[in-house]
């Protein structure tokens, strides 16, 4: 309410010094909570910036990486630049490639499977890069994910980062969902290797009690963003900016205008504090663990992927192991559950199987809600299986 009411449009320092400097402060705070490398702090060559979404974050770093690569290999080499990611990476990367002029055939979507819990294999990446180098292409960008959309898979950052570094590639880590959990010491391991990254992103508006939109992006070298995205028309010139004494966040993002979003994050950090935020995350994970246990006890269902955070991927097992029928069965079950209006779950497809997804992430969710949700699912599964046996 304060952010909207003050109506500050803080695109440059001089339009609102408070908005700019508070953003630098709170993103340094959050970086320290996550134990990010000092290279990502505003006190060095890097720093943090609040984007609208993770989609914007990956776009701005892709553009920065593209321009950095073209400066090295020549501006006429755009058609040779190659981007790498797993098939579990958010579709925002594909859109960023389309906007950034990356040739569609040079967007490498590397296959994952259940043997690695759908994380990106370093060997698969190394092989793809080797093939592209052989035919004269230029690998320049790798996106890894911590907490994929479909199943919250975690890519092995250290191994992937070493491969990216040895090939002179920009390494971006998308932790939009699961990054919040990494303020807890027992989950910090999932971003081990982030020191090899050039950029790191998490959405405070996903699982960090901050209202939409507030997507935190850190970069090791802010000058790469500025060189790629800055404009300097006469009507925006001022002494502070001209003297290079201040940060102008307009040069770290796609649009010119920006809201006082750091006020929201400041309020959350000050009101809750680290221990309360950790407790909030841990409670959700315990609720998801409880749901996972309920599913595992019912032999009609199976948990499809190991639960890491607060998302459970599961499905109703098809009678007689008829997998073709299994997809239709779970699709129907999803519709039946959501049509009750009592709960809402979503789905994905993993290894060709239609999977149901139960996510805990709302501030007011309690044990009783999880138990009630499971009862709805069991009732609808029983009714569906009964109809099938009659048919």
C-alpha positions, 0 to 999 in steps of 0.5 A, a space after each residue: 500500500 505504501 509503495 502504491 500510495 507514494 507512487 514513486 517512479 524510481 528509474 534513476 537515482 535522481 528521481 528517488 534516491 531513497 528508492 534506489 538506495 533502499 533497493 541496494 541495501 535490501 538486496 545485499 541483505 537478502 544476498 547475505 541471508 542466502 550466503 551468496 558470494 561477495 561478488 554479487 553485493 553492491 559493494 563490489 562490481 556486481 549487485 542486485 536489482 528487482 525485476 518484475 518476474 524471473 522471465 524478465 530476469 533471464 531476458 536481461 542477463 541473456 541480452 547482456 551475455 549475448 552482447 558480451 559474446 558478440 563483442 568478443 567474436 564479432 557482431 556478425 556472429 549472432 547466428 552462431 550463438 548457442 544457448 543450453 538448458 534442460 527440458 525442465 527449464 522454464 519456457 521463459 528462456 525460450 521466449 528470451 531467446 526469441 526476443 534476443 534474436 537467438 536462432 531457434 535451431 541454436 536453443 539446445 534443450 537437453 533431455 532429462 529423465 528419472 535416473 537423475 530425478 530430472 536434473 541436467 546431466 553435466 555429461 549431456 551438457 559437455 557432449 552437446 557443447 563439444 558437438 557444437 564447437 566441432 561444427 563452428 558454433 559458439 556456446 555462450 549461455 547456460 541456464 541451470 534451475 534450482 527447483 524446476 517448475 514441473 518437479 522442483 528438480 535441482 541441477 548440479 550447479 558446481 559441475 555445470 558451472 565448471 563446464 560453462 567457465 571452461 567454455 567462456 559461457 555466461 552461467 545463469 541460475 534460476 532459483 525462482 521458486 526454491 531460492 527462498 528455501 535456501 535461507 535455511 541452512 539445511 537447504 542452502 546446499 542446493 545452491 552450492 556452486 552458485 559461486 561459479 554463476 554470473 547471475 542468480 535469480 529468486 522470486 520473493 513474490 513466490 515463497 517469501 511473503 512479498 507481494 507480486 511483483 518482486 523478482 530479485 536478480 544478482 549479477 557479478 558484473 553490473 557493467 555487462 547489464 548497463 552496457 547492454 541496456 542503457 540509454 542516455 537521452 538528453 532529458 535524463 542527463 543529470 550531474 550525479 549520473 554523468 559523474 558515475 556516482 550513483 546507480 540508475 536502475 533504468 539501465 539494469 532492466 527492460 522498461 524505463 519506469 519502475 516502482 518502489 518495489 524494495 519497500 515491500 521487501 524491506 517491510 517483509 525482512 524487518 517485520 518477520 526477521 530471519 528466524 520467522 521466515 525460516 520457520 515459515 518455509 520449514 512449516 510448508 515443507 513439513 506440510 508437504 512431507 505430511 502429504 507425501 506420507 499420506 500418498 505413500 500409504 495409499 497403494 492406489 497412488 504413487 509418489 513419482 519424484 522425490 520431494 525436496 521442497 514443498 511440492 509433491 508429484 504423484 499420480 493414481 496408478 492405472 488398473 492393470 498397469 495400462 499406462 495409456 489409460 493412466 494418463 487419461 485416468 489422472 487427467 480425469 481425476 484432476 478435473 474431478 478434484 478441481 471441479 469440487 471448488 474445495 482445492 486446486 491442484 495442477 499437473 505436469 508431464 514427466 517421462 510421458 506420464 501425466 502427473 498431479 502436483 500438490 504445492 504448499 505455499 499459501 501463508 494460511 495453509 495448515 495441517 487440517 487443510 492438507 488432510 482435507 485436501 487428501 480426503 477430497 482426492 481419495 473420495 474422487 479417486 474411489 468414485 473414479 475407480 468404481 465407475 471404471 470397474 462398472 464400465 
